[in-house]
Amino acid sequence: MGTKVGNHTFLDWVQQALRPIMKTNPHIKFSINFEIAQLQFNETFQFLNQLQPLAQQIFIEITERQYDEKDVALARQFMAYVQQLGYRVLFDDVDNLLMHDDLYTLRLADGLKFSQDLIQNNALPDVLRQLTICQEKLNQQDKLFIVEGVNSELQAQRLYDIGIQLQQGYYFGKPHKIEELLV
């Protein structure tokens, strides 16, 4: 997807697979993750325009990284554009909001998905403390707050105990082919 042709091929495949499933299953929500390199291609915008009638069912995720100023400006323009089309935008793979230096761009997003690395590579009490602080900030701004990498009942319960209801991870299920979920 780092090339124009690769991006076009992938997005064309996604659109062909998603459109019929989402039209016949309007209750389904789906996330599509974009890397910053994809935001420079016209095909990305064409893809979003073509799926715009289904925008209420789709979350657009932008993988959070340390970008240079040009990329931050591109991400901001992209976020504004897709939100005008009716999509909700999430920052994905956020490792540490408290250390993030571009809080303006974060405020433009509709929510954050905390990285599984944060959960898996740190002591649970430290993670819970950081997530509690971040959740309070995000709740004040009416943002979605999702924690990825939940792999055990203990993790899920501790997160739930501090008010984090939107969780994702292998504890809840392994990946499935979409056809298996629609049976």
Secondary structure, DSSP 8 states (H G I E B T S, - for coil): --SHHHHHHHHHHHHHHHHHHHHH-TT--EEEEE-GGGGG-HHHHHHHHHTGGGGGGEEEEEE-----HHHHHHHHHHHHHHHHTT-EEEEEEE--GGG-S-HHHHHHSSEEEE-HHHHHTS-HHHHHHHHHHHHHHHHHTT-EEEE----SHHHHHHHHHTT--EE-STTT-----HHHHT-
